[in-house]
């Protein structure tokens, strides 16, 4: 039996919504989330499906980043707007002549010792940026969880009253009194090119960087941005890397069940032949993404997996979005070339030159 023998890392984010956690648990054996300082809260049911990936900061580096975060927090508190924390960071990082926060701190304290070398400075600035972006994502994730809980309670209230969705009168709905509660996804695109480059720089120091890994994202703009960078860099190459893109699986949005109910259903699905068939087909296609037979086999396996999911959790309404997992694979492109196209100012690890670019998986809602 073939197994997916490569680890996958969430890219370029460190926080996932509950819906994404649940869907990825069905589609990928294990996803690792990069950890800078604070550990992302993983679902209690997901210990065998998700794991944190420490960035490998030493004590001095962690202390410097915490001090910088505290300084930005104090700035925001003085202006009575904690959202300014992200804005102030963004403005600072965008300046061409940005002077390192760490050098300023050394100068103000009158310390005579030399500041970090340019490579370490870039790493610290990238780690600081990612940790601030993680805080922004966590606040948004908490908001989405609150809105999902409000929707669940509303549905329960309708059931108690015996009101179906078809019978509900739009004029009597609370939604007519105010715009419907919906979580904005703009935070996923917040300084996305900087986030991608920073993530790869920090990731390059983890132990995963020496392994054959894959990347998974929850924002299609990430894939578009990387493709654009590669096309721009291809003008300086003798040949263009071949791009392969196609959907791997399309699953219904899972119902908003309590965690214990979902965990029980997940356990049942993982034991089905449909799930094992999907795993085998997925592993085979990752080994040879150009295989037409492999693509066809995976499409059939994903349909069987969908049937198993609907048997366990029920059929989604026709209006519900579908969660689609797509693959982007680059032929004749090294990991070093991918890194240089995205972040030309920071050299890739030496061993990346002889390794192929990783497969990029993208999970997103399709209506």
C-alpha beads as a LAMMPS data file, in Angstrom:
LAMMPS data file: protein, C-alpha beads

367 atoms
366 bonds

1 atom types
1 bond types

-500.0 500.0 xlo xhi
-500.0 500.0 ylo yhi
-500.0 500.0 zlo zhi

Masses

1 110.0

Atoms # bond

1 1 1 0.000 0.000 0.000
2 1 1 1.347 3.445 -0.951
3 1 1 1.403 6.158 1.654
4 1 1 2.002 9.885 1.432
5 1 1 5.556 9.853 2.755
6 1 1 6.237 13.571 2.718
7 1 1 5.289 16.038 5.465
8 1 1 3.079 19.001 4.592
9 1 1 3.344 22.454 6.135
10 1 1 0.636 25.134 6.225
11 1 1 1.861 28.004 4.016
12 1 1 2.261 30.928 4.598
13 1 1 -0.085 30.975 7.611
14 1 1 0.061 29.713 11.192
15 1 1 -3.652 29.697 12.042
16 1 1 -6.556 27.711 10.578
17 1 1 -10.315 27.975 10.904
18 1 1 -12.187 25.035 12.404
19 1 1 -13.694 24.255 8.996
20 1 1 -10.221 24.115 7.413
21 1 1 -8.896 21.944 10.254
22 1 1 -11.702 19.447 9.726
23 1 1 -11.432 19.317 5.946
24 1 1 -7.637 18.987 5.909
25 1 1 -7.868 16.137 8.417
26 1 1 -9.768 14.195 5.756
27 1 1 -7.530 15.107 2.826
28 1 1 -3.953 15.189 4.153
29 1 1 -2.437 12.705 6.637
30 1 1 -0.708 15.355 8.729
31 1 1 -0.284 19.122 8.402
32 1 1 2.382 21.030 10.335
33 1 1 1.909 24.653 11.443
34 1 1 4.978 26.866 11.768
35 1 1 5.499 28.175 15.309
36 1 1 7.495 31.357 15.973
37 1 1 6.808 32.194 19.633
38 1 1 3.268 31.302 20.637
39 1 1 1.884 27.848 19.933
40 1 1 -1.229 27.785 17.773
41 1 1 -4.158 26.088 19.501
42 1 1 -4.817 22.797 17.738
43 1 1 -8.202 21.031 18.000
44 1 1 -8.376 18.434 20.763
45 1 1 -9.420 15.763 18.250
46 1 1 -6.575 16.587 15.841
47 1 1 -3.422 15.397 17.619
48 1 1 -2.765 12.733 14.973
49 1 1 -3.545 15.078 12.054
50 1 1 -1.809 18.341 13.034
51 1 1 1.453 19.285 14.678
52 1 1 3.407 22.465 15.321
53 1 1 6.774 23.027 13.646
54 1 1 9.133 25.110 15.839
55 1 1 11.051 27.802 13.985
56 1 1 14.193 27.037 15.961
57 1 1 14.791 30.416 17.594
58 1 1 17.437 30.531 20.273
59 1 1 16.744 32.265 23.588
60 1 1 18.325 35.541 22.497
61 1 1 16.373 35.704 19.254
62 1 1 13.096 34.915 21.012
63 1 1 13.798 37.629 23.590
64 1 1 14.497 40.241 20.885
65 1 1 11.272 39.431 19.052
66 1 1 9.238 39.567 22.262
67 1 1 10.743 42.972 23.081
68 1 1 9.879 44.271 19.615
69 1 1 6.320 42.949 19.917
70 1 1 5.958 44.648 23.295
71 1 1 7.165 47.950 21.815
72 1 1 4.616 47.810 19.012
73 1 1 1.933 46.881 21.540
74 1 1 2.803 49.904 23.674
75 1 1 2.604 52.127 20.598
76 1 1 -0.862 50.793 19.780
77 1 1 -2.055 51.156 23.380
78 1 1 -0.979 54.790 23.509
79 1 1 -3.047 55.474 20.399
80 1 1 -5.957 53.488 21.854
81 1 1 -6.188 51.291 18.794
82 1 1 -4.611 47.857 18.897
83 1 1 -5.233 47.451 15.174
84 1 1 -2.525 50.056 14.709
85 1 1 -0.070 47.401 15.779
86 1 1 -0.363 45.744 12.385
87 1 1 -0.570 49.072 10.546
88 1 1 2.546 50.429 12.199
89 1 1 4.434 47.229 11.424
90 1 1 3.299 47.304 7.808
91 1 1 4.342 50.935 7.333
92 1 1 7.717 50.268 8.878
93 1 1 8.445 47.170 6.853
94 1 1 7.456 48.861 3.601
95 1 1 9.967 51.693 3.926
96 1 1 12.935 51.292 1.609
97 1 1 15.387 52.585 4.201
98 1 1 13.842 50.734 7.128
99 1 1 16.300 50.762 9.997
100 1 1 16.303 47.568 11.985
101 1 1 14.208 47.680 15.127
102 1 1 16.925 45.693 16.812
103 1 1 19.684 48.171 15.870
104 1 1 17.586 51.062 17.187
105 1 1 17.071 49.253 20.463
106 1 1 20.817 48.642 20.804
107 1 1 21.581 52.308 20.087
108 1 1 19.028 53.678 22.545
109 1 1 20.313 51.491 25.338
110 1 1 23.865 52.547 24.667
111 1 1 25.129 49.032 24.224
112 1 1 28.498 48.755 22.590
113 1 1 28.193 45.247 21.216
114 1 1 27.684 44.786 17.522
115 1 1 24.165 44.165 16.215
116 1 1 23.117 41.037 14.303
117 1 1 24.692 40.249 10.930
118 1 1 22.544 40.971 7.832
119 1 1 21.371 37.372 7.462
120 1 1 20.313 37.109 11.112
121 1 1 18.649 40.516 10.902
122 1 1 16.552 39.418 7.924
123 1 1 15.558 36.297 9.811
124 1 1 14.548 38.249 12.939
125 1 1 12.549 40.777 10.947
126 1 1 10.766 37.958 9.076
127 1 1 9.985 36.138 12.324
128 1 1 8.690 39.357 13.920
129 1 1 6.456 40.040 10.935
130 1 1 5.044 36.504 10.950
131 1 1 4.320 36.607 14.670
132 1 1 2.373 39.859 14.240
133 1 1 0.489 38.370 11.294
134 1 1 -0.303 35.309 13.428
135 1 1 -1.907 37.537 16.076
136 1 1 -4.041 39.175 13.389
137 1 1 -5.084 35.771 12.019
138 1 1 -5.881 34.451 15.500
139 1 1 -8.209 37.368 16.235
140 1 1 -9.961 36.763 12.923
141 1 1 -10.229 33.032 13.601
142 1 1 -11.783 33.737 16.992
143 1 1 -14.313 36.032 15.315
144 1 1 -15.193 33.364 12.753
145 1 1 -15.679 30.833 15.548
146 1 1 -18.047 33.217 17.352
147 1 1 -20.050 33.783 14.168
148 1 1 -20.259 30.042 13.517
149 1 1 -21.538 29.478 17.043
150 1 1 -24.136 32.231 16.563
151 1 1 -25.306 30.561 13.340
152 1 1 -25.540 27.191 15.078
153 1 1 -27.631 28.634 17.898
154 1 1 -29.917 30.344 15.388
155 1 1 -30.481 27.034 13.585
156 1 1 -31.270 25.309 16.880
157 1 1 -33.732 28.084 17.718
158 1 1 -35.447 27.626 14.340
159 1 1 -35.707 23.880 14.952
160 1 1 -37.261 24.463 18.380
161 1 1 -39.835 26.740 16.748
162 1 1 -40.368 24.241 13.936
163 1 1 -39.301 26.716 11.247
164 1 1 -37.480 25.250 8.253
165 1 1 -35.227 27.294 5.971
166 1 1 -37.841 27.078 3.214
167 1 1 -40.602 28.329 5.514
168 1 1 -38.640 31.233 6.955
169 1 1 -39.964 34.594 5.778
170 1 1 -37.064 36.849 4.771
171 1 1 -39.027 39.880 5.956
172 1 1 -39.185 38.381 9.455
173 1 1 -35.513 37.459 9.553
174 1 1 -33.136 39.330 11.798
175 1 1 -30.830 39.573 8.805
176 1 1 -33.066 42.281 7.348
177 1 1 -32.362 44.499 10.338
178 1 1 -28.640 44.606 9.707
179 1 1 -26.084 43.200 7.274
180 1 1 -25.664 39.448 7.756
181 1 1 -22.846 38.396 10.022
182 1 1 -19.987 37.239 7.812
183 1 1 -16.316 37.130 8.589
184 1 1 -14.154 39.040 6.137
185 1 1 -11.232 37.112 4.658
186 1 1 -9.112 40.158 3.933
187 1 1 -6.622 39.195 6.625
188 1 1 -5.452 36.275 4.463
189 1 1 -4.191 38.782 1.887
190 1 1 -2.621 41.201 4.374
191 1 1 0.844 41.995 2.945
192 1 1 0.780 38.618 1.220
193 1 1 4.067 38.902 -0.769
194 1 1 5.897 39.876 2.430
195 1 1 4.208 37.055 4.315
196 1 1 5.202 34.463 1.689
197 1 1 8.837 35.600 1.594
198 1 1 9.050 35.820 5.402
199 1 1 7.528 32.371 5.864
200 1 1 9.983 30.721 3.470
201 1 1 12.921 32.459 5.151
202 1 1 11.899 31.305 8.631
203 1 1 10.927 27.849 7.379
204 1 1 14.382 27.389 5.829
205 1 1 15.847 27.133 9.355
206 1 1 13.507 24.346 10.505
207 1 1 14.417 20.672 10.344
208 1 1 11.765 20.221 7.639
209 1 1 13.887 22.291 5.263
210 1 1 16.219 19.307 4.776
211 1 1 13.363 16.903 3.976
212 1 1 11.130 16.324 0.963
213 1 1 8.094 18.375 1.942
214 1 1 4.896 19.758 0.477
215 1 1 3.070 23.033 1.098
216 1 1 -0.651 23.538 1.658
217 1 1 -2.464 26.861 1.699
218 1 1 -6.035 28.065 2.222
219 1 1 -5.878 31.085 -0.082
220 1 1 -5.820 30.907 -3.878
221 1 1 -4.052 34.274 -4.015
222 1 1 -0.953 32.561 -2.624
223 1 1 -0.733 30.326 -5.688
224 1 1 -1.429 33.248 -8.055
225 1 1 1.279 35.340 -6.410
226 1 1 3.889 32.593 -6.686
227 1 1 3.033 31.916 -10.336
228 1 1 3.350 35.637 -11.116
229 1 1 6.773 35.796 -9.448
230 1 1 7.962 32.722 -11.340
231 1 1 6.783 34.131 -14.656
232 1 1 8.665 37.352 -13.955
233 1 1 11.807 35.420 -13.019
234 1 1 11.474 33.189 -16.096
235 1 1 12.454 36.120 -18.310
236 1 1 16.006 35.587 -17.071
237 1 1 15.975 31.796 -17.539
238 1 1 16.839 29.813 -20.634
239 1 1 13.572 27.891 -20.308
240 1 1 10.283 28.283 -18.489
241 1 1 9.273 25.723 -15.850
242 1 1 6.262 23.657 -16.842
243 1 1 3.221 24.339 -14.682
244 1 1 0.680 21.607 -13.887
245 1 1 -2.586 22.541 -12.150
246 1 1 -5.726 20.492 -11.588
247 1 1 -8.257 19.736 -8.823
248 1 1 -7.552 16.756 -6.576
249 1 1 -10.739 16.460 -4.554
250 1 1 -13.981 18.324 -3.919
251 1 1 -15.770 17.700 -0.648
252 1 1 -18.936 19.208 0.813
253 1 1 -18.542 21.733 3.603
254 1 1 -18.773 19.700 6.772
255 1 1 -21.709 20.376 9.112
256 1 1 -21.059 22.527 12.170
257 1 1 -21.069 19.647 14.639
258 1 1 -19.716 19.687 18.192
259 1 1 -16.096 18.576 18.321
260 1 1 -16.845 15.202 19.913
261 1 1 -19.457 14.378 17.263
262 1 1 -17.076 15.305 14.466
263 1 1 -14.253 13.289 16.029
264 1 1 -16.473 10.192 16.101
265 1 1 -17.492 10.644 12.480
266 1 1 -13.896 11.280 11.415
267 1 1 -12.761 8.077 13.079
268 1 1 -15.419 6.123 11.200
269 1 1 -14.457 7.649 7.841
270 1 1 -10.750 6.897 8.347
271 1 1 -11.622 3.205 8.548
272 1 1 -13.513 3.075 5.242
273 1 1 -12.097 1.602 2.048
274 1 1 -13.033 4.855 0.289
275 1 1 -10.595 6.767 2.493
276 1 1 -7.781 4.237 1.996
277 1 1 -8.348 4.287 -1.755
278 1 1 -8.065 8.072 -1.711
279 1 1 -4.801 7.878 0.264
280 1 1 -3.284 5.406 -2.195
281 1 1 -4.321 7.438 -5.237
282 1 1 -3.119 10.684 -3.682
283 1 1 0.313 9.232 -2.882
284 1 1 0.672 7.818 -6.391
285 1 1 -0.258 11.110 -8.047
286 1 1 2.164 13.143 -5.937
287 1 1 4.917 10.825 -7.156
288 1 1 3.908 11.384 -10.792
289 1 1 1.563 14.384 -11.221
290 1 1 1.722 14.161 -15.032
291 1 1 0.096 10.736 -15.121
292 1 1 -3.375 10.934 -16.790
293 1 1 -4.229 7.566 -15.280
294 1 1 -3.227 8.821 -11.839
295 1 1 -5.409 11.903 -12.185
296 1 1 -8.389 9.802 -13.243
297 1 1 -7.877 7.347 -10.379
298 1 1 -7.713 10.163 -7.835
299 1 1 -10.898 11.781 -9.181
300 1 1 -12.740 8.493 -8.736
301 1 1 -11.242 7.952 -5.291
302 1 1 -12.232 11.446 -4.168
303 1 1 -15.812 10.766 -5.289
304 1 1 -15.835 7.607 -3.192
305 1 1 -14.470 9.558 -0.240
306 1 1 -17.189 12.145 -0.720
307 1 1 -19.794 9.382 -0.608
308 1 1 -18.327 8.081 2.662
309 1 1 -18.402 11.593 4.142
310 1 1 -22.023 12.183 3.129
311 1 1 -22.996 8.783 4.511
312 1 1 -21.432 9.675 7.857
313 1 1 -22.290 13.364 8.202
314 1 1 -25.297 13.724 5.911
315 1 1 -25.794 15.493 2.591
316 1 1 -25.073 19.216 2.437
317 1 1 -27.719 21.597 1.112
318 1 1 -27.405 22.516 -2.587
319 1 1 -26.540 26.087 -1.594
320 1 1 -23.583 25.015 0.555
321 1 1 -20.125 25.748 -0.873
322 1 1 -17.763 22.940 -1.795
323 1 1 -14.257 22.663 -0.369
324 1 1 -11.904 21.967 -3.271
325 1 1 -8.301 20.834 -2.956
326 1 1 -6.175 21.704 -5.971
327 1 1 -2.597 20.834 -6.907
328 1 1 0.002 23.126 -8.440
329 1 1 3.211 21.385 -9.461
330 1 1 6.281 22.754 -11.218
331 1 1 8.403 20.619 -13.526
332 1 1 12.105 21.402 -13.980
333 1 1 12.143 23.934 -11.154
334 1 1 14.416 23.642 -8.146
335 1 1 13.500 24.610 -4.616
336 1 1 16.277 27.213 -4.705
337 1 1 14.857 28.789 -7.881
338 1 1 11.415 28.953 -6.268
339 1 1 12.884 30.646 -3.195
340 1 1 14.917 33.138 -5.237
341 1 1 11.919 34.091 -7.395
342 1 1 9.848 34.814 -4.290
343 1 1 12.568 36.406 -2.163
344 1 1 15.598 37.422 -4.256
345 1 1 17.144 39.361 -1.355
346 1 1 17.749 36.296 0.808
347 1 1 19.890 33.350 -0.363
348 1 1 18.324 29.878 -0.104
349 1 1 20.010 27.034 1.813
350 1 1 22.794 25.500 -0.343
351 1 1 21.144 22.070 -0.578
352 1 1 17.950 23.544 -2.049
353 1 1 19.666 23.962 -5.432
354 1 1 19.544 20.245 -6.164
355 1 1 16.033 19.584 -4.879
356 1 1 12.756 19.933 -6.818
357 1 1 10.207 22.585 -5.912
358 1 1 7.547 21.175 -3.551
359 1 1 3.963 20.486 -4.630
360 1 1 1.576 23.277 -3.640
361 1 1 -1.884 22.264 -2.433
362 1 1 -4.649 24.843 -2.125
363 1 1 -7.863 24.318 -0.156
364 1 1 -10.599 26.869 -0.814
365 1 1 -14.353 27.257 -0.974
366 1 1 -15.941 26.937 -4.415
367 1 1 -19.504 28.154 -4.969

Bonds

1 1 1 2
2 1 2 3
3 1 3 4
4 1 4 5
5 1 5 6
6 1 6 7
7 1 7 8
8 1 8 9
9 1 9 10
10 1 10 11
11 1 11 12
12 1 12 13
13 1 13 14
14 1 14 15
15 1 15 16
16 1 16 17
17 1 17 18
18 1 18 19
19 1 19 20
20 1 20 21
21 1 21 22
22 1 22 23
23 1 23 24
24 1 24 25
25 1 25 26
26 1 26 27
27 1 27 28
28 1 28 29
29 1 29 30
30 1 30 31
31 1 31 32
32 1 32 33
33 1 33 34
34 1 34 35
35 1 35 36
36 1 36 37
37 1 37 38
38 1 38 39
39 1 39 40
40 1 40 41
41 1 41 42
42 1 42 43
43 1 43 44
44 1 44 45
45 1 45 46
46 1 46 47
47 1 47 48
48 1 48 49
49 1 49 50
50 1 50 51
51 1 51 52
52 1 52 53
53 1 53 54
54 1 54 55
55 1 55 56
56 1 56 57
57 1 57 58
58 1 58 59
59 1 59 60
60 1 60 61
61 1 61 62
62 1 62 63
63 1 63 64
64 1 64 65
65 1 65 66
66 1 66 67
67 1 67 68
68 1 68 69
69 1 69 70
70 1 70 71
71 1 71 72
72 1 72 73
73 1 73 74
74 1 74 75
75 1 75 76
76 1 76 77
77 1 77 78
78 1 78 79
79 1 79 80
80 1 80 81
81 1 81 82
82 1 82 83
83 1 83 84
84 1 84 85
85 1 85 86
86 1 86 87
87 1 87 88
88 1 88 89
89 1 89 90
90 1 90 91
91 1 91 92
92 1 92 93
93 1 93 94
94 1 94 95
95 1 95 96
96 1 96 97
97 1 97 98
98 1 98 99
99 1 99 100
100 1 100 101
101 1 101 102
102 1 102 103
103 1 103 104
104 1 104 105
105 1 105 106
106 1 106 107
107 1 107 108
108 1 108 109
109 1 109 110
110 1 110 111
111 1 111 112
112 1 112 113
113 1 113 114
114 1 114 115
115 1 115 116
116 1 116 117
117 1 117 118
118 1 118 119
119 1 119 120
120 1 120 121
121 1 121 122
122 1 122 123
123 1 123 124
124 1 124 125
125 1 125 126
126 1 126 127
127 1 127 128
128 1 128 129
129 1 129 130
130 1 130 131
131 1 131 132
132 1 132 133
133 1 133 134
134 1 134 135
135 1 135 136
136 1 136 137
137 1 137 138
138 1 138 139
139 1 139 140
140 1 140 141
141 1 141 142
142 1 142 143
143 1 143 144
144 1 144 145
145 1 145 146
146 1 146 147
147 1 147 148
148 1 148 149
149 1 149 150
150 1 150 151
151 1 151 152
152 1 152 153
153 1 153 154
154 1 154 155
155 1 155 156
156 1 156 157
157 1 157 158
158 1 158 159
159 1 159 160
160 1 160 161
161 1 161 162
162 1 162 163
163 1 163 164
164 1 164 165
165 1 165 166
166 1 166 167
167 1 167 168
168 1 168 169
169 1 169 170
170 1 170 171
171 1 171 172
172 1 172 173
173 1 173 174
174 1 174 175
175 1 175 176
176 1 176 177
177 1 177 178
178 1 178 179
179 1 179 180
180 1 180 181
181 1 181 182
182 1 182 183
183 1 183 184
184 1 184 185
185 1 185 186
186 1 186 187
187 1 187 188
188 1 188 189
189 1 189 190
190 1 190 191
191 1 191 192
192 1 192 193
193 1 193 194
194 1 194 195
195 1 195 196
196 1 196 197
197 1 197 198
198 1 198 199
199 1 199 200
200 1 200 201
201 1 201 202
202 1 202 203
203 1 203 204
204 1 204 205
205 1 205 206
206 1 206 207
207 1 207 208
208 1 208 209
209 1 209 210
210 1 210 211
211 1 211 212
212 1 212 213
213 1 213 214
214 1 214 215
215 1 215 216
216 1 216 217
217 1 217 218
218 1 218 219
219 1 219 220
220 1 220 221
221 1 221 222
222 1 222 223
223 1 223 224
224 1 224 225
225 1 225 226
226 1 226 227
227 1 227 228
228 1 228 229
229 1 229 230
230 1 230 231
231 1 231 232
232 1 232 233
233 1 233 234
234 1 234 235
235 1 235 236
236 1 236 237
237 1 237 238
238 1 238 239
239 1 239 240
240 1 240 241
241 1 241 242
242 1 242 243
243 1 243 244
244 1 244 245
245 1 245 246
246 1 246 247
247 1 247 248
248 1 248 249
249 1 249 250
250 1 250 251
251 1 251 252
252 1 252 253
253 1 253 254
254 1 254 255
255 1 255 256
256 1 256 257
257 1 257 258
258 1 258 259
259 1 259 260
260 1 260 261
261 1 261 262
262 1 262 263
263 1 263 264
264 1 264 265
265 1 265 266
266 1 266 267
267 1 267 268
268 1 268 269
269 1 269 270
270 1 270 271
271 1 271 272
272 1 272 273
273 1 273 274
274 1 274 275
275 1 275 276
276 1 276 277
277 1 277 278
278 1 278 279
279 1 279 280
280 1 280 281
281 1 281 282
282 1 282 283
283 1 283 284
284 1 284 285
285 1 285 286
286 1 286 287
287 1 287 288
288 1 288 289
289 1 289 290
290 1 290 291
291 1 291 292
292 1 292 293
293 1 293 294
294 1 294 295
295 1 295 296
296 1 296 297
297 1 297 298
298 1 298 299
299 1 299 300
300 1 300 301
301 1 301 302
302 1 302 303
303 1 303 304
304 1 304 305
305 1 305 306
306 1 306 307
307 1 307 308
308 1 308 309
309 1 309 310
310 1 310 311
311 1 311 312
312 1 312 313
313 1 313 314
314 1 314 315
315 1 315 316
316 1 316 317
317 1 317 318
318 1 318 319
319 1 319 320
320 1 320 321
321 1 321 322
322 1 322 323
323 1 323 324
324 1 324 325
325 1 325 326
326 1 326 327
327 1 327 328
328 1 328 329
329 1 329 330
330 1 330 331
331 1 331 332
332 1 332 333
333 1 333 334
334 1 334 335
335 1 335 336
336 1 336 337
337 1 337 338
338 1 338 339
339 1 339 340
340 1 340 341
341 1 341 342
342 1 342 343
343 1 343 344
344 1 344 345
345 1 345 346
346 1 346 347
347 1 347 348
348 1 348 349
349 1 349 350
350 1 350 351
351 1 351 352
352 1 352 353
353 1 353 354
354 1 354 355
355 1 355 356
356 1 356 357
357 1 357 358
358 1 358 359
359 1 359 360
360 1 360 361
361 1 361 362
362 1 362 363
363 1 363 364
364 1 364 365
365 1 365 366
366 1 366 367
